[in-house]
Amino acid sequence: MPYVPVPKDLTKVKTKVAFNLTKRQLVCFGAGGLVGIPAYLLTRGGMGNEGAALLMIGLMLPFFLFGIYEKDGQPLEQVLGHFIRAQFLAPKVRPYQTENFYNALAQMSGQEKEVHAIANKAGKAGKQSASGKTAARNG
């Protein structure tokens, strides 16, 4: 009876399309071939076979990397995007800042005390002016 290993994490299983390659790998390898082979054929007369082959390898290598490389389930373009954002676009120093809830409560309490003090002063002033008006009318 044949033994077939089953991976424990099924999220890492990729659907193979042809030649045991995924769609992503087929597209990237095809694009690499479309760029590299004509470059080789057009430059081998002027550069020689060795130089043209090295140029072809240099042109095809990025396509192969984008097709094969994967880190933590993310393809190379996402990894490069995160790297560029972290190294060049985001500020280097990100201070840890929190909103102190207790400080906000203390400010609100202080504001409420101030409002009550103003209201009490206004209330006392209103009583004094009201009593002064009645005294002037009586006199």
Buried (B, 14 or more C-beta within 10 A) or exposed (E): EEEEEEEEEEEEEEEEEEEEBBEBBBBBBEBBEEBBEEBBEEBBEEBEEEEBBBBBEEBBEBBBEBBBEBEEEEBBEEBEEEEEEEEEEEEEEEEEEEEEEEEEEEEEEEEEEEEEEEEEEEEEEEEEEEEEEEEEEEE
